Amino acid sequence: MRLTERALWVCALAVMVVVSASCGPKYLDGLSFTRADASSSRLFLASGTAPELADGHALVAPGARVRLGLDSSAAPGAGEDVVIVASGVGTLEVMVFGSGSRDVPVVGGSFLLIAGMRAELHLAASPGVSMAFVEFHNASMSPIRLDSLGIGSAFKGIELGQGFYRVDSSTTPRFDSGRLVSALLGAPIDAGASVVVRLAEDGVVRITGQNCTTGATAGSGFEATIRSEHPLAIPRLSLDASPGAIGARVESEAGIVSIAMQPGNGAPLADLYAMLAGPAPVGDYTLYRWDILPDTLLVDFRDYATQDLYLKRLAFFAEKPGFRGRLAGDAEIAPLHGWNAHDYSPQTLQAFYSLAQKNGFQLNQQELSLLALLLEHGVLVKTSDGTLAAGRGAIVSVSRESSPALRRVFIDHESSHALFFQDESYRSLAQELWASLDAASVRFWMVHFGWRRYDTTDRYLMYNEMQAYLVQQPVSSVKAYYESVLAQLVAAKLDQTRPGTTARLEADAPVAIAAAEQNAARLDGYLRNRWGVSGGRFGRTRRLGVR
């Protein structure tokens, strides 16, 4: 039968519709690519075997290679990763492609999936890179389940939870009997970041710098005995001061719960002794935060003169007899000694800056920049009416001009004050010990602190300083330390201003030193049980290869 022209056109149109329908994208209903702002792109099968879909997830068959396309491109921003949530056993390879080139991935990685655990897998693509396709290769012998794809907050390292873990593509973990015992963080650590480690139980952890290209040990290494509840942080600056591409290897037979590269944002977390091992400041100081009390700002100054510009007037305001509570002018304090290291609570800082604000006292540029720093980190806060209020944490400082041995003593002493300010139970213990002192011990401490130029009329200052002088060295060294203090007090010839002082000191010393040993042991026991630190060891690390 001869077809009419109209019939031929209808048949052709029908064929076109069928062809069009068969060539259109095959969307994966129930699975989408979600952006950080919660918007999403539909996913379609670009190549490979279509995954089996069920209940909002997709199953990639063993050995299968599947490329999924996004119906609209997506791009990670700064501080964002490509994130895939998956589960299964074996190796899952992931590659992300841009719209311009379908053969060269913009980012890719290989992940080990652990039986019985959901995994959050992170790929660090360059910010702003346009992504159009995601390819999965199931290199295992069993199906792998994809629960979600999208863009999320950046993470570098590995973290284990109950039935769940997250890991980035540059981290290579090693498990032993189901425990994570080591991991190589292969991507370069940002110079301002820290490696932060948490253990499953109390134990020893070792962190060494690694060359990201060769995998060889590079830079410095640290070992520490830590408590499971208190993470350890090693700044990148302390692992290696050079600008080279450095990663890190973390090892612990105690089992590792998490390892994370944590951005410093201008004040990286640090163990106290790892901070001391860092490079000298480029400018006036280098700023850190204490890893066990992160609201504590640690300032490592270039030298004493620079430290004085920031803190000398504050020292006189806070602790010096005849100056406490008032703002002294530069000419008045210029010939006088401040401190070689410092500590201040939010309350003291608030009182100092509020008085300057109220009286219109002209602070120097360094003191004003310190105020801005305190506000930035929440040590001080500005109220709605523009006045200052105490915030949280504390600030302590040391100087590069001190010898290494003195820097160690100073950071132990000053950090004990930071802990005193923030731990009410420790503060109460110090107060209790001061209140329990016998008359001979009180006389000994008052002469000692008066000689050091503390305002001895301030009782709070007295028991705060007493605890610091007791725990700045190990308990075993307390007796020898205070015998040397006695010798210095006798040599100072205090009788010239207060007749009879030397004879009274020598009579009081045996009782006072015995009480000091007992009280140091009480404080030390608290520090060990609560914080995992001890007298003369507020930092927890030691440099590998350094005695």
Beta strands, then each sheet from edge to edge (+ up, - down):
strand 1: 26-34
strand 2: 40-48
strand 3: 52-54
strand 4: 57-60
strand 5: 65-74
strand 6: 80-87
strand 7: 90-97
strand 8: 105-113
strand 9: 118-123
strand 10: 131-138
strand 11: 144-153
strand 12: 157-161
strand 13: 164-168
strand 14: 171-176
strand 15: 179-185
strand 16: 194-199
strand 17: 203-211
strand 18: 217-226
strand 19: 232-235
strand 20: 246-251
strand 21: 256-262
strand 22: 269-270
strand 23: 285-290
strand 24: 296-301
strand 25: 342-344
strand 26: 380-382
strand 27: 388-390
strand 28: 394-399
strand 29: 541-543
sheet 1: 3+ 4- 11+ 1+ 2- 5+ 10- 7+ 8-
sheet 2: 3+ 4- 11+ 6- 9+ 13+ 12- 21+ 16- 19+
sheet 3: 14+ 15- 20+ 17- 18+ 29-
sheet 4: 22+ 23+ 24- 28- 25+
sheet 5: 26+ 27-
end
